[in-house]
Amino acid sequence: MNAEIISVGTELLLGNIVNTNAQYLSKRLAELGHFVYRQTTVGDNAERLAQVLKEALERTTLIVMTGGLGPTQDDLTKETVAKLFNRKLLLDEVSLKRIRERTGEIELSDANKKQAYIPEGAILLPNDVGTAPGCILEDRGKIIVLLPGPPVEMENMFERYAAQHLKHYSEGVLVSRILRIFGLRESQLAGILKDFFERYENPTVAPYASDGEVTVRITARATDKKQAEKMIAPVAEEIIKRLGDHIYAEGKTSLEEVVIEMLKKAHLSIATAESCTGGLMASKLINVPGASEVFKEGIIAYSNEAKMRLLGVTSQILKTHGAVSAETALEMAKGVATLAGSDIGVSITGIAGPGGGTPEKPVGLVYIGIWFAGRKSVKKLQLHGNRNWIRLKSALYALDTLRRVLKTQSK
Amino acid sequence: MNAEIISVGTELLLGNIVNTNAQYLSKRLAELGHFVYRQTTVGDNAERLAQVLKEALERTTLIVMTGGLGPTQDDLTKETVAKLFNRKLLLDEVSLKRIRERTGEIELSDANKKQAYIPEGAILLPNDVGTAPGCILEDRGKIIVLLPGPPVEMENMFERYAAQHLKHYSEGVLVSRILRIFGLRESQLAGILKDFFERYENPTVAPYASDGEVTVRITARATDKKQAEKMIAPVAEEIIKRLGDHIYAEGKTSLEEVVIEMLKKAHLSIATAESCTGGLMASKLINVPGASEVFKEGIIAYSNEAKMRLLGVTSQILKTHGAVSAETALEMAKGVATLAGSDIGVSITGIAGPGGGTPEKPVGLVYIGIWFAGRKSVKKLQLHGNRNWIRLKSALYALDTLRRVLKTQSK
């Protein structure tokens, strides 16, 4: 069923809070087979709220509203909906009792009492977490769901009471599968998967870029989850075939989680030596719970002196090739593995800028070195962007390079 | 001026991501004197996007749009806006050059080239972080601002380029002064500055919490900048008096920038030893350009073995007090300063969770050690939150503790 979400609250329009409700509901409605075509946020103003609601009713069948059910004067959602559908607001005794228990007031204030009214004929949605109940109103072929604004109350009410009703209205489900990609830009992806992105059929395929990574989302609409997954499978298979090793995971798994998992499985330990990234790669690895099983130690060797003393890089190599070179990267990787007694050493050395670049070695030049039980590999990068971006991409590339080395190894 | 925000992206309607852009823009537009009356989210669909845009144009003067500027086929925002206003899309050579530099492609693919087109007569908004530029189109008394979808790109473009234009459309000037705070929660701040926050006058005072820090923004509306600054001064003075040492900087200066600056001024060098934060503190310090002048080296000693071998923590101390203790923190700080030959050593050791907690040493227990030319200081923290949050807060607290030590020192 086509759906729209209306979020009510001046605090949203002032930017005081993020609208997490709209995301939550969009996702859950899709899973229940209702596709959200529009999300609208409007303030606590009866006239503008009525306008938004009227417009939505002209376009769509299912409207889910959050906010404006509370005790204060500017909580207007129920009143506006009731007026629009010519329904009286009736006192719900069960809700009244619950509000009494929850507030500890025997003689309820008018403000608190106000919350216990719901439109005549509506299905009550109890609020187990707060005081204001919600409801579902069916009228003139439309379905309007009223939920409270506080996310904890909204989610509880949705999952315990609203979802089961909404299931009945749906003609099917929407299921998504997400492929996570590293080493390709969104524009490159657009070339490789052009035919998929242009399909506006079922399933749909769409790219998404964020924080240095790209994902591809495949979404199918079907009568049930199994059927949807069956529709996604051949599309995913073809995309996986085309992108090959560039896909590092599915769903929400991060690059560092993949690497830690691979290391654990292969019973391999790791140590890191970082120059320009200054601990960013190690920090990402250590953010994975249980990283201590495989992460031995990390050295942040920013100066040449530290590279020599801690990692055993020779002054000869630094003099001949420079601190930012394939040779230094490899010595750093070997050095840290030796120091830590780990199976693998990974290093990053580069010029993050803004200063320090030369025509031969410009800002953004980065070398990644990997020493793995005596075998060496090195990757040269020329990155573009500000200092923070170059450092982030360097750390991600190091993780991805390690992932590819481990993958080859396990074959 | 009345404003609306239109967010474009099917990923928002599917609930794959939270719409933080709408919040950010609502807040910033208000500060610039534009009140947002509606936020709308629509998918990557030309027809529905055009419909939303047409409706908004009937209601409002200023429309700020995010998303749909990228290289793929379903990025349609510019095309839709150009069509609606009968404008051609013209190739912008500066953007083209920038995309070439950023992607490293000499012969740009059609997908990448697509991004460099903007509607005829529009004001260009450069993208310093990504590839797709934005623009501002003025037509028929309306102002349409197009910004990219990824929050990092959007915020950079808004602050560096869009905001100054949007200032001109409001009457008078809005001037903000930002005080950066560490060591107080937003709710504590609400207590201390209650009287200021409740003033809905001119200037306004508002708190912002993000990424473990809190800021207070004082905003005045006046006929000119000088007048606005004059209105802000006494308010700022009173707030600074109340918050004292908790204020570490003004404007956009980060905690790590303050620390690096203090170290530079005092000609002091530093080395870091991190356990649970795994390089996060060092990484923050090294993100400051020119950090190499004062940062000697960092050790990520996750295991007890590494703490002993690299930092000289004795097995006696580890056995008696444990790896997460004031004693170990101090030994680590001293150890890394000795190893690096630096004036100052800073250490972090703690339990970031989710596992590893005990009733005596629960998850979130963190010790920060500082060794400064023979003098020792230690700070014990009990943090709450997930692993990532505990690690972030630990790194920030370490920087703040060092800041306070350096401040006392310089007195």
Chai-1 contact restraints between the chains, C-beta under 6 A:
chainA,res_idxA,chainB,res_idxB,connection_type,confidence,min_distance_angstrom,max_distance_angstrom,comment,restraint_id
A,L13,B,S26,contact,1.0,0.0,6.0,A-B,restraint_1
A,L13,B,V36,contact,1.0,0.0,6.0,A-B,restraint_2
A,L14,B,A30,contact,1.0,0.0,6.0,A-B,restraint_3
A,G15,B,Q23,contact,1.0,0.0,6.0,A-B,restraint_4
A,G15,B,S26,contact,1.0,0.0,6.0,A-B,restraint_5
A,G15,B,K27,contact,1.0,0.0,6.0,A-B,restraint_6
A,V18,B,T20,contact,1.0,0.0,6.0,A-B,restraint_7
A,V18,B,Q23,contact,1.0,0.0,6.0,A-B,restraint_8
A,N19,B,N19,contact,1.0,0.0,6.0,A-B,restraint_9
A,T20,B,V18,contact,1.0,0.0,6.0,A-B,restraint_10
A,Q23,B,G15,contact,1.0,0.0,6.0,A-B,restraint_11
A,Q23,B,V18,contact,1.0,0.0,6.0,A-B,restraint_12
A,S26,B,L13,contact,1.0,0.0,6.0,A-B,restraint_13
A,S26,B,G15,contact,1.0,0.0,6.0,A-B,restraint_14
A,K27,B,G15,contact,1.0,0.0,6.0,A-B,restraint_15
A,A30,B,L14,contact,1.0,0.0,6.0,A-B,restraint_16
A,V36,B,L13,contact,1.0,0.0,6.0,A-B,restraint_17
A,R38,B,V42,contact,1.0,0.0,6.0,A-B,restraint_18
A,Q39,B,T41,contact,1.0,0.0,6.0,A-B,restraint_19
A,T40,B,T40,contact,1.0,0.0,6.0,A-B,restraint_20
A,T41,B,Q39,contact,1.0,0.0,6.0,A-B,restraint_21
A,V42,B,R38,contact,1.0,0.0,6.0,A-B,restraint_22
A,E186,B,P71,contact,1.0,0.0,6.0,A-B,restraint_23
A,S187,B,P71,contact,1.0,0.0,6.0,A-B,restraint_24
A,S187,B,S109,contact,1.0,0.0,6.0,A-B,restraint_25
A,S187,B,A111,contact,1.0,0.0,6.0,A-B,restraint_26
A,S187,B,N112,contact,1.0,0.0,6.0,A-B,restraint_27
A,A190,B,P71,contact,1.0,0.0,6.0,A-B,restraint_28
A,A190,B,T72,contact,1.0,0.0,6.0,A-B,restraint_29
A,A190,B,A111,contact,1.0,0.0,6.0,A-B,restraint_30
A,G191,B,S109,contact,1.0,0.0,6.0,A-B,restraint_31
A,F197,B,T72,contact,1.0,0.0,6.0,A-B,restraint_32
A,F197,B,Q73,contact,1.0,0.0,6.0,A-B,restraint_33
A,E198,B,Q73,contact,1.0,0.0,6.0,A-B,restraint_34
A,P207,B,T72,contact,1.0,0.0,6.0,A-B,restraint_35
A,Y208,B,E11,contact,1.0,0.0,6.0,A-B,restraint_36
A,S210,B,P150,contact,1.0,0.0,6.0,A-B,restraint_37
A,G278,B,A282,contact,1.0,0.0,6.0,A-B,restraint_38
A,G278,B,S283,contact,1.0,0.0,6.0,A-B,restraint_39
A,G278,B,I286,contact,1.0,0.0,6.0,A-B,restraint_40
A,G279,B,G279,contact,1.0,0.0,6.0,A-B,restraint_41
A,G279,B,A282,contact,1.0,0.0,6.0,A-B,restraint_42
A,G279,B,S283,contact,1.0,0.0,6.0,A-B,restraint_43
A,G279,B,G298,contact,1.0,0.0,6.0,A-B,restraint_44
A,L280,B,S283,contact,1.0,0.0,6.0,A-B,restraint_45
A,A282,B,G278,contact,1.0,0.0,6.0,A-B,restraint_46
A,A282,B,G279,contact,1.0,0.0,6.0,A-B,restraint_47
A,A282,B,I300,contact,1.0,0.0,6.0,A-B,restraint_48
A,S283,B,G278,contact,1.0,0.0,6.0,A-B,restraint_49
A,S283,B,G279,contact,1.0,0.0,6.0,A-B,restraint_50
A,S283,B,L280,contact,1.0,0.0,6.0,A-B,restraint_51
A,S283,B,S283,contact,1.0,0.0,6.0,A-B,restraint_52
A,I286,B,G278,contact,1.0,0.0,6.0,A-B,restraint_53
A,N287,B,N388,contact,1.0,0.0,6.0,A-B,restraint_54
A,P289,B,P354,contact,1.0,0.0,6.0,A-B,restraint_55
A,S292,B,Y302,contact,1.0,0.0,6.0,A-B,restraint_56
A,F295,B,Y302,contact,1.0,0.0,6.0,A-B,restraint_57
A,E297,B,I300,contact,1.0,0.0,6.0,A-B,restraint_58
A,E297,B,A301,contact,1.0,0.0,6.0,A-B,restraint_59
A,E297,B,A306,contact,1.0,0.0,6.0,A-B,restraint_60
A,G298,B,G279,contact,1.0,0.0,6.0,A-B,restraint_61
A,G298,B,I300,contact,1.0,0.0,6.0,A-B,restraint_62
A,I300,B,A282,contact,1.0,0.0,6.0,A-B,restraint_63
A,I300,B,E297,contact,1.0,0.0,6.0,A-B,restraint_64
A,I300,B,G298,contact,1.0,0.0,6.0,A-B,restraint_65
A,A301,B,E297,contact,1.0,0.0,6.0,A-B,restraint_66
A,Y302,B,S292,contact,1.0,0.0,6.0,A-B,restraint_67
A,Y302,B,F295,contact,1.0,0.0,6.0,A-B,restraint_68
A,A306,B,E297,contact,1.0,0.0,6.0,A-B,restraint_69
A,P354,B,P289,contact,1.0,0.0,6.0,A-B,restraint_70
A,H384,B,E101,contact,1.0,0.0,6.0,A-B,restraint_71
A,H384,B,R102,contact,1.0,0.0,6.0,A-B,restraint_72
A,N388,B,N287,contact,1.0,0.0,6.0,A-B,restraint_73
